[in-house]
Amino acid sequence: MTLVSAAEAATAGGALLVMAIIVPVVGALTAFICGGRWTERIALASMLIGLAIVIAILLAPSGAVHRSSICSAPGRRRSA
């Protein structure tokens, strides 16, 4: 079992997760500021960018943290 530091685990897909939150917020604020016909275009663009981010998150390699290290805390042994 290999334990990975929190910094290494957080940076593996952290930028994509932040973008998944930031893009809809920025899109909504931009659509509100621009208004009119631009609202539909901005909403469509932010949805497409959000879909691309979701696909990138799903396709990102998930080997940063070993699954067994998530399930058990270090120093504790599983009872049989």
Buried (B, 14 or more C-beta within 10 A) or exposed (E): EEEBEEEEBEEBBEEBBEBBEEBBEBBBEBBEEEEEEEBEEBBEBBEEBBEEBEEBBEEEEEEBBEEEBEEEEEEEEEEE
